[in-house]
Amino acid sequence: MKIAIVGLGYVGLPLSLQFARSGVNVLGLDVDPAKIESLNAGRSYIKHIESSAIAEHVKAKMFEASADFSRIKEVEAVIICVPTPLNKNREPDISFIINTGKSIAPHLHKGILIVLESTTYPATTDEDLRYVLEAGSSLKAGADFHLAFSPEREDPGNPNSKVAAIPKVIGGYTPACLERAKSVYGKAIKTLVPVSSCRAAEATKLFENIFRSVNIALVNELKVVYSAMGIDVWEVIEAAKTKPFGFMAFYPGPGLGGHCIPIDPFYLTWKAREYVQNTRFIELAGEINTAMPEYVVNRAGEALNAQRKSINGSKVLIVGLAYKADVDDDRESPSYVLMNLLQQRGATVAYYDPYVPVIRPTREHPHWAGMKSVSWDKETLASYDVVLIATKHASVNYRELGDWSRCIVDTRNAMAGIPAKAGQIWKA
Ligand SMILES: NC(=O)c1ccc[n+]([C@@H]2O[C@H](COP(=O)([O-])OP(=O)(O)OC[C@H]3O[C@@H](n4cnc5c(N)ncnc54)[C@H](O)[C@@H]3O)[C@@H](O)[C@H]2O)c1
């Protein structure tokens, strides 16, 4: 069997490798020529994916990357893993899906399966994508070609999360579409979870991410309330999670980050308006989580104040630029928001992140592009008035940080168990 996977990013690349490993021939399609060149040369551009894993499949001719969408005619199935961001008005931007649909539609043939994996609002697959595919191909979904939605459940940075072992939800446009999608995914994924429609599958993915967003907001709110009462929320979470039923631990932080949790819930908010429905939990969670960087910066202000200093004129080092531990992904990272807020208040800001040696240009924070991570040594660390831990990478030596830095604002409980001087560590 030969399939195409469109969009070779954090989702599409590991999925491609999993299919190749399972004996399915994979044509990877992307619009970024640098990625195509890198993959065909057996080089990875994602930290947690080994170059050797790519090179092995390229050499065995089980995986090839290309920008030539006319090669869709070679494959039995196309899986779409392109970005689904929000636009500047925080509304869904499904233009990547639509553009992909337009690129592949002229090359569709009878019997082909098209699956969308990008997180999106219910009805994207059976309305928006279907219209583009049918208009560009003069074929009919459900009659001439199969159409399905199957959300990605990638957990970047988690070494125990293997694509093959994560159950895969699938919804088809028709029962026959579902059967076809099950037979394709069944080659690479152990457990399939069929649902009644593309919309039910789309709604499932949004529910999973909204669940996280709301629970993170709850624990962020408790962090602020308990801190005012002199209670450490981290200690409380550790104790609460000993309950063997009915509790699941979520952890506070400096704000939401990444490509999913800060964004996806608002896909539902937007779609719900069409049905005159409100999404109050989603909005409230968004409000609380968005307020976190401000809270953290205020804590940094208190920490400086205790040293008779102000944010204005201080040197602040952010430790951790990636949005979560042990990954190199800085998309939507709250570290940027912290840097902006600190700079606006007159601080001189720098960062340390072993996985982000230099800041790439981004649409949201173009002014930080080109800044380099500082080096990790005593002299450098000691030169900052305050160090703010935004991400807890396992490879960072927090004991050294405790020895070298006079004041640390810790949003991740990274300094737990490390001896500290009175007033040195400020949880935030
Ligand atoms: N990263 C995650 O952990 C994760 C987890 C679950 C779901 N998702 C969802 O999966 C989708 C993809 O996310 P990602 O993190 O892989 O994004 P990404 O930005 O890492 O990768 C997307 C890729 O698509 C390519 N692309 C863009 N437009 C294209 C087009 N018209 N044709 C072909 N290729 C195109 C880009 O060049 C890029 O290589 C999103 O909807 C996201 O919400 C991501």
The ligand as an SDF file (V2000), in Angstrom:
LIG
                    3D

 44 48  0  0  0  0  0  0  0  0999 V2000
    1.8920   19.4380   17.5970 N   0  0  0  0  0  0  0  0  0  0  0  0
    1.0610   18.7120   18.3190 C   0  0  0  0  0  0  0  0  0  0  0  0
    1.4360   18.2340   19.3800 O   0  0  0  0  0  0  0  0  0  0  0  0
   -0.3570   18.4070   17.8650 C   0  0  0  0  0  0  0  0  0  0  0  0
   -1.0890   17.4650   18.5930 C   0  0  0  0  0  0  0  0  0  0  0  0
   -2.3840   17.1540   18.1770 C   0  0  0  0  0  0  0  0  0  0  0  0
   -2.9230   17.8060   17.0860 C   0  0  0  0  0  0  0  0  0  0  0  0
   -2.2020   18.7420   16.4060 N   0  0  0  0  0  0  0  0  0  0  0  0
   -2.8380   19.3520   15.2370 C   0  0  0  0  0  0  0  0  0  0  0  0
   -2.2460   18.8170   14.0620 O   0  0  0  0  0  0  0  0  0  0  0  0
   -2.1990   19.8160   13.0320 C   0  0  0  0  0  0  0  0  0  0  0  0
   -0.7840   20.0110   12.5330 C   0  0  0  0  0  0  0  0  0  0  0  0
    0.0290   20.4550   13.6020 O   0  0  0  0  0  0  0  0  0  0  0  0
    1.6060   20.3750   13.6060 P   0  0  0  0  0  0  0  0  0  0  0  0
    2.0210   20.6390   15.0160 O   0  0  0  0  0  0  0  0  0  0  0  0
    2.0670   19.1360   12.9460 O   0  0  0  0  0  0  0  0  0  0  0  0
    1.9620   21.6200   12.6710 O   0  0  0  0  0  0  0  0  0  0  0  0
    3.3850   21.9800   12.0100 P   0  0  0  0  0  0  0  0  0  0  0  0
    3.3700   23.4360   11.7750 O   0  0  0  0  0  0  0  0  0  0  0  0
    4.4790   21.3440   12.8010 O   0  0  0  0  0  0  0  0  0  0  0  0
    3.3590   21.2280   10.6200 O   0  0  0  0  0  0  0  0  0  0  0  0
    2.5040   21.5420    9.5820 C   0  0  0  0  0  0  0  0  0  0  0  0
    3.2090   21.3090    8.2580 C   0  0  0  0  0  0  0  0  0  0  0  0
    2.2810   21.5740    7.2210 O   0  0  0  0  0  0  0  0  0  0  0  0
    2.9750   22.2210    6.1560 C   0  0  0  0  0  0  0  0  0  0  0  0
    1.9850   22.9000    5.3290 N   0  0  0  0  0  0  0  0  0  0  0  0
    1.3670   24.0880    5.5370 C   0  0  0  0  0  0  0  0  0  0  0  0
    0.5180   24.3630    4.5320 N   0  0  0  0  0  0  0  0  0  0  0  0
    0.5670   23.3070    3.6880 C   0  0  0  0  0  0  0  0  0  0  0  0
   -0.0920   23.0130    2.4630 C   0  0  0  0  0  0  0  0  0  0  0  0
   -1.0070   23.8290    1.9360 N   0  0  0  0  0  0  0  0  0  0  0  0
    0.2370   21.8530    1.8550 N   0  0  0  0  0  0  0  0  0  0  0  0
    1.1730   21.0340    2.3860 C   0  0  0  0  0  0  0  0  0  0  0  0
    1.8140   21.2580    3.5400 N   0  0  0  0  0  0  0  0  0  0  0  0
    1.5150   22.3910    4.1860 C   0  0  0  0  0  0  0  0  0  0  0  0
    3.9760   23.1100    6.8450 C   0  0  0  0  0  0  0  0  0  0  0  0
    5.0420   23.4490    5.9920 O   0  0  0  0  0  0  0  0  0  0  0  0
    4.4280   22.2040    8.0140 C   0  0  0  0  0  0  0  0  0  0  0  0
    5.5310   21.4020    7.6470 O   0  0  0  0  0  0  0  0  0  0  0  0
   -2.8190   21.0610   13.6560 C   0  0  0  0  0  0  0  0  0  0  0  0
   -4.1710   21.0970   13.3470 O   0  0  0  0  0  0  0  0  0  0  0  0
   -2.6510   20.8320   15.1350 C   0  0  0  0  0  0  0  0  0  0  0  0
   -3.6190   21.5320   15.8880 O   0  0  0  0  0  0  0  0  0  0  0  0
   -0.9170   19.0460   16.7680 C   0  0  0  0  0  0  0  0  0  0  0  0
  1  2  1  0
  2  3  2  0
  2  4  1  0
  4  5  1  0
  4 44  2  0
  5  6  2  0
  6  7  1  0
  7  8  2  0
  8  9  1  0
  8 44  1  0
  9 10  1  0
  9 42  1  0
 10 11  1  0
 11 12  1  0
 11 40  1  0
 12 13  1  0
 13 14  1  0
 14 15  2  0
 14 16  1  0
 14 17  1  0
 17 18  1  0
 18 19  2  0
 18 20  1  0
 18 21  1  0
 21 22  1  0
 22 23  1  0
 23 24  1  0
 23 38  1  0
 24 25  1  0
 25 26  1  0
 25 36  1  0
 26 27  1  0
 26 35  1  0
 27 28  2  0
 28 29  1  0
 29 30  1  0
 29 35  2  0
 30 31  1  0
 30 32  2  0
 32 33  1  0
 33 34  2  0
 34 35  1  0
 36 37  1  0
 36 38  1  0
 38 39  1  0
 40 41  1  0
 40 42  1  0
 42 43  1  0
M  CHG  2   8   1  16  -1
M  END
$$$$
